[in-house]
Amino acid sequence: MMLRVNLVLLAILVACALSLVTSRHQARKLFVELEREQTQTRAYDVEYGQLQIEQSTWAMPARVERIAREHLRMELPAAGRVEVIDGTPR
């Protein structure tokens, strides 16, 4: 009877030990994955900042005006041809 109890307790102990090892291994894998994703997030943040700078550079009014003049042969209209429209909703 005592031998059976000891065997059952031993089986429970082995099962708990295996469960502990499995859960720690899973936790380590998840931690590595989390670190990888955080590194990727930082890389995306840097790229986003660079793209914002690039966008603001490309959209500078002086640059847009220069391209309009040189490549599209556009020019500012004379003051008499400018019409101001009230943009408030009615």
Number of C-alpha atoms within 10 A of each C-alpha: 5 7 8 9 10 11 11 12 12 12 12 12 12 12 12 12 12 12 12 12 12 12 12 12 12 12 12 12 12 12 12 12 12 12 12 11 12 12 12 12 12 11 11 12 12 12 12 12 11 11 12 12 12 11 11 10 12 12 12 10 11 11 12 11 15 14 13 14 13 10 8 10 9 12 11 10 8 7 7 6 8 9 7 6 6 6 6 5 4 3
